[in-house]
């Protein structure tokens, strides 16, 4: 029987085995909090576009890391950061034009009613703030998330991140629902998922918490990437909102054009979110994140709590974020994600058709999930085989990670600048890996 895997256990170095050189240095410095990719960690020294370079000179095509979304070391972002840090960097208690330039450019991409944006340094902080605002607005304390969700690592957000918990049970104010997949809901995912969320609301009411919010990563990346059919999420969200709860759209991973046919993941479902949280790709590697909310909702929270973030929204972060938005527009990266993503999905589908080990493929744009199964063709998840494929692809110069409840889903999320030749290289490496 497959074992449920925590998110940090997937494709990770076993620190208990120790190590020498750079690995020992890292373990000595971070101890039990050290998390390294791969059973044999890679020491990286440089990166550009969709490529990374290791200390030993090996170049890797990066399908692992969605943080540098417009490409590693993008010259426009580098120039913007360099110029601003040479001029001024301070906190948000001063008026600095570029900060409001960025906020207004970001708000142009958001629903008009989400007119207030609070800048933070990480998606964890953004989701923490969203949870607190949802409680203040609703007067309730309960939250609904999916079974393998990951929303961050503050104390409050970890409680709503089942995939981060190793031993502790979920607290009583958090109820999970299965990921939106056919295995759980059959052919009518929209109705099945709505019914599960309604049942979760009833459970929270019975426990005396009520539903403050339904918090969802709108492409369900940690659950294994579930994007389709477009619109399936809307009935569940409407049920929560009609009951007085909020919908928090966690766009840390699907946002900023990654799905190709929409700038935000929630847009694919025709949803009006109450709060949108953002992070990772906002600054292309520069640490920044944010939360957008209705002014009246933020005001209700601020009546009881004074909120300030020293580094959130600093001028350098604003410069990085503004450059990212400009690059996405100028280089047509959302359209590139749609076009190259479709080519990538088509090529991978051909590989899947010729392999019993590839059981399913899902996703949108440049965010795909590939399920790998046992060799008997039963379709059962095979996390061990998934690790083998990951290692084979690394040997072929391609970086890829895992996701899903059992760690048997390859999580495909390259930079949005990926070109057709690079997509073809991935397809070739994947084909050899699953047939090797």
C-alpha positions as CSV (number, residue, x, y, z in Angstrom):
1,X,0.0,0.0,0.0
2,X,1.3,3.5,-0.9
3,X,2.5,5.6,2.0
4,X,1.3,9.2,2.3
5,X,4.3,11.5,1.8
6,X,5.0,14.9,3.3
7,X,6.0,17.6,0.9
8,X,9.5,18.1,2.2
9,X,10.2,14.3,2.0
10,X,9.7,14.2,-1.7
11,X,12.9,14.0,-3.8
12,X,14.9,15.0,-0.7
13,X,18.3,14.3,0.6
14,X,18.3,12.1,3.7
15,X,20.1,14.3,6.3
16,X,20.4,11.4,8.7
17,X,22.9,9.8,6.4
18,X,25.3,12.8,6.9
19,X,27.7,13.8,4.3
20,X,31.0,15.6,3.5
21,X,32.2,18.8,2.0
22,X,29.5,21.3,1.1
23,X,26.8,18.9,2.4
24,X,28.4,18.7,5.8
25,X,28.8,22.4,5.9
26,X,25.1,22.9,5.3
27,X,24.0,20.3,7.8
28,X,26.3,21.8,10.4
29,X,24.8,25.2,9.9
30,X,21.1,24.3,9.6
31,X,20.8,21.0,11.4
32,X,17.4,19.3,11.3
33,X,15.9,22.3,9.4
34,X,18.1,21.5,6.4
35,X,16.2,20.6,3.2
36,X,18.2,19.7,0.1
37,X,16.9,18.4,-3.2
38,X,18.0,15.0,-4.5
39,X,19.6,12.1,-2.6
40,X,22.9,13.4,-3.9
41,X,22.6,17.2,-3.5
42,X,23.8,19.6,-6.2
43,X,25.9,22.6,-5.5
44,X,24.8,25.3,-7.9
45,X,26.9,28.3,-9.0
46,X,25.0,30.1,-11.7
47,X,21.7,30.2,-13.7
48,X,20.3,31.9,-16.8
49,X,17.0,31.6,-18.5
50,X,15.7,28.0,-18.1
51,X,19.2,26.6,-17.2
52,X,21.3,26.2,-14.0
53,X,24.9,25.4,-13.7
54,X,26.5,23.2,-11.0
55,X,29.9,23.5,-9.4
56,X,31.2,20.7,-11.5
57,X,30.2,22.4,-14.7
58,X,27.1,20.4,-15.4
59,X,24.2,22.4,-17.0
60,X,20.7,21.5,-16.0
61,X,17.4,22.3,-17.7
62,X,15.3,23.6,-14.8
63,X,11.7,22.1,-14.7
64,X,11.8,22.1,-10.9
65,X,11.8,25.7,-9.6
66,X,8.9,28.0,-10.3
67,X,10.4,31.0,-8.4
68,X,12.4,32.6,-11.3
69,X,9.3,32.5,-13.4
70,X,10.5,34.9,-16.2
71,X,13.9,33.1,-16.3
72,X,16.9,32.8,-14.0
73,X,18.9,36.1,-13.8
74,X,16.7,37.9,-16.2
75,X,18.6,41.1,-17.2
76,X,15.6,43.4,-16.8
77,X,15.0,42.2,-13.3
78,X,18.7,42.3,-12.4
79,X,19.0,45.9,-13.7
80,X,15.9,47.1,-11.9
81,X,17.0,45.6,-8.6
82,X,20.6,46.9,-8.9
83,X,19.5,50.4,-9.8
84,X,17.0,50.7,-6.9
85,X,19.3,49.2,-4.2
86,X,22.0,51.7,-5.3
87,X,19.5,54.6,-4.9
88,X,17.2,53.8,-1.9
89,X,15.9,50.9,0.1
90,X,13.8,51.5,3.2
91,X,10.5,50.4,4.8
92,X,7.0,51.4,3.8
93,X,6.6,54.2,6.3
94,X,8.0,56.6,3.8
95,X,6.5,57.6,0.5
96,X,8.5,56.1,-2.3
97,X,7.0,56.4,-5.8
98,X,8.1,53.1,-7.1
99,X,6.2,51.2,-4.4
100,X,2.9,52.7,-5.4
101,X,3.8,52.3,-9.1
102,X,4.1,48.6,-8.5
103,X,1.0,48.4,-6.3
104,X,-1.1,50.1,-9.0
105,X,0.4,47.9,-11.8
106,X,-0.4,44.8,-9.7
107,X,-4.0,46.0,-9.0
108,X,-4.6,46.4,-12.7
109,X,-4.3,42.6,-12.9
110,X,-6.7,42.0,-10.0
111,X,-10.5,42.4,-9.5
112,X,-11.4,46.0,-8.9
113,X,-12.9,45.4,-5.5
114,X,-9.7,44.0,-4.1
115,X,-8.3,47.5,-3.9
116,X,-6.0,47.1,-1.0
117,X,-2.7,45.2,-1.2
118,X,-0.5,44.4,1.7
119,X,3.0,43.5,0.8
120,X,4.9,40.8,2.7
121,X,8.2,38.8,2.3
122,X,6.8,35.3,1.7
123,X,3.7,33.5,0.7
124,X,3.5,32.1,4.2
125,X,3.1,35.5,5.6
126,X,0.5,36.4,3.0
127,X,-1.6,33.4,3.8
128,X,-1.2,33.9,7.6
129,X,-2.6,37.4,7.1
130,X,-5.4,36.1,4.9
131,X,-6.4,33.6,7.6
132,X,-6.5,36.3,10.3
133,X,-8.5,38.6,8.1
134,X,-11.0,35.9,7.2
135,X,-11.6,35.2,10.9
136,X,-12.1,38.9,11.6
137,X,-14.5,39.4,8.8
138,X,-16.6,36.2,9.3
139,X,-16.5,36.0,13.0
140,X,-15.7,32.3,12.6
141,X,-12.5,30.2,13.1
142,X,-12.8,27.2,10.8
143,X,-11.0,26.5,7.5
144,X,-11.4,24.1,4.7
145,X,-8.4,22.9,2.7
146,X,-7.6,19.9,0.5
147,X,-6.0,16.7,1.9
148,X,-2.5,17.3,0.6
149,X,-2.5,21.1,0.6
150,X,0.5,23.2,1.4
151,X,0.0,26.9,2.1
152,X,3.1,27.9,4.1
153,X,5.1,27.5,7.3
154,X,4.0,30.0,10.0
155,X,2.4,28.4,13.0
156,X,-1.1,29.4,11.8
157,X,-0.6,28.4,8.2
158,X,1.1,25.1,9.0
159,X,-2.1,24.1,10.8
160,X,-3.9,24.5,7.4
161,X,-1.1,22.6,5.4
162,X,-1.7,18.9,5.8
163,X,1.3,18.0,3.6
164,X,3.7,19.8,6.0
165,X,2.6,17.8,9.1
166,X,4.6,14.7,9.9
167,X,3.1,13.6,13.2
168,X,0.7,16.2,14.5
169,X,-2.9,15.7,13.6
170,X,-4.9,18.5,12.1
171,X,-6.4,20.9,14.6
172,X,-10.2,20.8,15.1
173,X,-10.7,24.1,13.2
174,X,-9.3,22.6,10.0
175,X,-11.3,20.1,7.8
176,X,-9.9,18.6,4.6
177,X,-11.6,17.5,1.4
178,X,-10.1,15.2,-1.2
179,X,-8.3,16.8,-4.2
180,X,-10.6,17.5,-7.2
181,X,-9.9,14.3,-9.1
182,X,-12.0,11.6,-10.8
183,X,-10.8,9.0,-8.3
184,X,-12.7,10.9,-5.5
185,X,-15.6,12.4,-7.4
186,X,-16.2,10.4,-10.6
187,X,-17.0,12.3,-13.8
188,X,-18.8,15.2,-12.2
189,X,-15.9,16.8,-10.4
190,X,-17.7,20.2,-9.9
191,X,-20.7,18.7,-8.1
192,X,-18.6,16.2,-6.1
193,X,-16.2,18.8,-5.0
194,X,-19.0,21.2,-4.0
195,X,-20.7,18.4,-2.0
196,X,-17.5,17.7,-0.2
197,X,-16.9,21.3,0.7
198,X,-20.6,21.6,1.9
199,X,-20.0,18.5,4.1
200,X,-16.8,20.1,5.5
201,X,-18.7,23.3,6.4
202,X,-21.3,21.2,8.3
203,X,-18.5,19.4,10.2
204,X,-16.9,22.8,11.2
205,X,-20.3,24.0,12.3
206,X,-20.8,20.9,14.4
207,X,-17.5,21.4,16.0
208,X,-18.5,25.0,17.0
209,X,-16.0,26.7,14.6
210,X,-18.1,27.6,11.6
211,X,-16.4,28.3,8.3
212,X,-14.2,31.4,8.1
213,X,-12.8,30.5,4.7
214,X,-12.1,27.9,2.0
215,X,-8.4,28.3,1.3
216,X,-7.2,26.8,-2.0
217,X,-4.2,26.8,-4.3
218,X,-6.3,27.2,-7.5
219,X,-4.3,24.6,-9.4
220,X,-3.9,22.2,-6.4
221,X,-0.2,21.9,-7.0
222,X,0.7,20.0,-3.8
223,X,-2.2,17.6,-4.3
224,X,-0.8,16.7,-7.7
225,X,-1.9,19.4,-10.1
226,X,-5.7,19.5,-10.9
227,X,-6.7,22.2,-13.4
228,X,-9.6,20.9,-15.4
229,X,-12.3,21.1,-16.3
230,X,-12.1,24.8,-16.2
231,X,-14.9,26.1,-13.9
232,X,-15.2,23.1,-11.7
233,X,-14.1,25.1,-8.6
234,X,-16.9,27.7,-9.0
235,X,-19.8,25.8,-7.3
236,X,-17.8,25.0,-4.2
237,X,-16.6,28.6,-3.9
238,X,-20.2,29.9,-4.3
239,X,-21.4,27.5,-1.6
240,X,-18.9,28.9,0.9
241,X,-19.6,32.5,0.0
242,X,-23.3,32.0,0.2
243,X,-22.9,30.6,3.7
244,X,-20.9,33.7,4.8
245,X,-17.4,32.3,4.4
246,X,-14.6,33.7,2.3
247,X,-12.7,32.2,-0.5
248,X,-8.9,32.8,-0.3
249,X,-7.3,32.1,-3.7
250,X,-3.7,31.1,-3.0
251,X,-1.9,32.1,-6.3
252,X,1.6,31.6,-5.0
253,X,2.1,28.9,-7.5
254,X,-0.4,29.2,-10.4
255,X,-0.4,33.0,-10.6
256,X,1.4,35.4,-12.9
257,X,0.5,33.8,-16.2
258,X,1.7,30.2,-15.5
259,X,-1.5,28.5,-16.7
260,X,-1.3,30.3,-20.0
261,X,-4.9,31.0,-20.6
262,X,-5.3,33.2,-17.6
263,X,-3.1,35.5,-15.5
264,X,-4.4,34.0,-12.3
265,X,-5.4,30.4,-11.6
266,X,-8.8,31.4,-10.2
267,X,-9.7,33.2,-13.4
268,X,-9.9,29.8,-15.2
269,X,-12.9,29.0,-13.0
270,X,-14.8,32.2,-13.3
271,X,-14.5,32.9,-9.6
272,X,-14.6,36.2,-7.7
273,X,-12.2,35.6,-4.7
274,X,-12.5,37.5,-1.5
275,X,-8.7,37.5,-0.9
276,X,-5.8,36.7,-3.2
277,X,-2.4,35.7,-1.9
278,X,0.8,35.8,-3.9
279,X,4.4,35.0,-3.6
280,X,7.3,33.0,-5.2
281,X,7.2,34.3,-8.8
282,X,6.4,38.0,-7.9
283,X,10.1,39.1,-7.8
284,X,11.7,36.3,-9.9
285,X,13.7,35.2,-7.0
286,X,13.8,38.4,-4.9
287,X,11.8,37.6,-1.8
288,X,8.4,39.3,-2.0
289,X,4.8,38.4,-1.6
290,X,1.4,40.0,-1.1
291,X,-2.2,39.8,-0.2
292,X,-5.0,41.6,-1.9
293,X,-8.3,42.2,-0.1
294,X,-11.4,44.4,-0.1
295,X,-10.7,47.7,1.8
296,X,-13.6,47.1,4.2
297,X,-12.3,43.6,5.1
298,X,-8.8,44.9,5.8
299,X,-10.2,47.7,7.9
300,X,-12.1,45.3,10.1
301,X,-8.9,43.4,10.8
302,X,-7.0,46.6,11.5
303,X,-9.5,47.8,14.0
304,X,-8.2,45.2,16.4
305,X,-4.6,44.6,15.2
306,X,-1.9,46.9,14.1
307,X,-0.1,45.4,11.1
308,X,3.3,46.4,9.7
309,X,5.9,44.5,7.8
310,X,9.4,46.0,7.9
311,X,10.7,44.5,4.6
312,X,7.4,43.8,2.9
313,X,6.9,46.3,0.0
314,X,10.4,47.8,0.3
315,X,11.5,49.8,-2.8
316,X,13.8,47.1,-4.1
317,X,11.1,44.5,-4.0
318,X,8.8,46.9,-5.8
319,X,11.4,47.4,-8.5
320,X,11.8,43.6,-8.9
321,X,8.0,43.1,-9.0
322,X,7.5,45.9,-11.5
323,X,10.2,44.5,-13.8
324,X,8.6,41.1,-13.6
325,X,5.2,42.5,-14.7
326,X,6.8,44.4,-17.6
327,X,8.8,41.3,-18.8
328,X,5.7,39.1,-18.7
329,X,3.9,41.7,-20.9
330,X,6.8,42.7,-23.2
331,X,7.9,39.1,-23.9
332,X,4.4,37.7,-24.1
333,X,5.2,35.1,-21.5
334,X,1.6,34.2,-20.6
335,X,1.0,33.4,-24.3
336,X,4.3,31.6,-24.4
337,X,3.2,29.5,-21.4
338,X,0.0,28.6,-23.3
339,X,1.7,27.9,-26.6
340,X,4.8,26.0,-25.4
341,X,2.7,24.3,-22.7
342,X,0.4,22.9,-25.2
343,X,3.3,21.6,-27.3
344,X,4.9,20.1,-24.2
345,X,1.6,18.5,-23.1
346,X,1.1,17.0,-26.6
347,X,4.6,15.6,-26.7
348,X,4.3,14.1,-23.3
349,X,0.9,12.6,-24.2
350,X,2.5,10.7,-27.0
351,X,5.1,9.3,-24.6
352,X,2.3,8.4,-22.1
353,X,0.4,6.5,-24.9
354,X,3.4,4.2,-25.3
355,X,4.1,3.6,-21.6
356,X,2.1,1.6,-19.0
357,X,4.0,3.5,-16.3
358,X,2.5,6.9,-17.2
359,X,-1.0,6.6,-15.8
360,X,-2.3,10.2,-16.2
361,X,-1.3,13.7,-17.1
362,X,-3.0,16.9,-16.2
363,X,-2.5,20.6,-16.0
364,X,-2.6,23.9,-17.9
365,X,0.1,26.0,-19.6
366,X,3.5,25.4,-18.1
367,X,2.2,23.7,-15.0
368,X,1.6,20.0,-15.5
369,X,1.3,16.9,-13.4
370,X,2.4,13.4,-14.6
371,X,1.3,10.4,-12.6
372,X,3.6,7.4,-12.6
373,X,2.4,3.9,-11.6
374,X,3.4,0.3,-11.0
375,X,4.7,-1.9,-13.9
376,X,1.7,-4.3,-13.6
377,X,-0.4,-1.6,-15.4
378,X,-2.9,-1.4,-12.6
379,X,-2.6,2.3,-12.3
380,X,-1.5,2.1,-8.7
381,X,0.8,4.9,-7.6
382,X,4.5,4.1,-7.5
383,X,6.6,6.6,-5.5
384,X,9.7,4.5,-5.7
385,X,9.6,4.4,-9.5
386,X,8.9,8.2,-9.5
387,X,12.2,8.7,-7.7
388,X,14.0,6.5,-10.2
389,X,12.6,8.6,-13.1
390,X,13.6,11.8,-11.3
391,X,17.2,10.5,-10.9
392,X,17.3,9.4,-14.5
393,X,16.2,12.8,-15.7
394,X,18.8,14.4,-13.5
395,X,21.5,12.2,-15.1
396,X,20.2,13.5,-18.5
397,X,20.6,17.1,-17.3
398,X,17.0,17.8,-16.4
399,X,15.7,18.8,-13.0
400,X,12.2,17.8,-11.9
401,X,10.3,17.3,-8.6
402,X,7.5,15.3,-7.2
403,X,4.0,16.1,-5.7
404,X,0.8,14.4,-4.8
405,X,-0.5,12.5,-1.8
406,X,2.0,9.6,-2.3
407,X,4.8,11.5,-4.1
408,X,4.1,9.7,-7.4
409,X,3.3,12.8,-9.5
410,X,6.0,14.6,-11.4
411,X,5.5,18.4,-11.0
412,X,6.4,20.1,-14.3
413,X,6.8,23.9,-13.8
414,X,9.7,25.4,-15.9
415,X,10.3,29.1,-16.3
416,X,7.8,30.9,-18.5
417,X,10.5,31.7,-21.0
418,X,10.8,28.1,-22.0
419,X,11.2,27.7,-25.7
420,X,10.1,24.8,-28.0
421,X,13.6,23.3,-28.3
422,X,13.9,23.2,-24.5
423,X,10.4,21.6,-24.3
424,X,11.5,19.0,-26.8
425,X,14.6,18.3,-24.8
426,X,12.4,17.6,-21.7
427,X,10.1,15.3,-23.7
428,X,13.1,13.3,-25.0
429,X,14.6,13.0,-21.5
430,X,11.3,12.0,-20.0
431,X,10.7,9.3,-22.7
432,X,14.1,7.8,-22.1
433,X,13.6,7.9,-18.3
434,X,10.2,6.1,-18.3
435,X,11.5,3.5,-20.8
436,X,14.9,3.1,-19.3
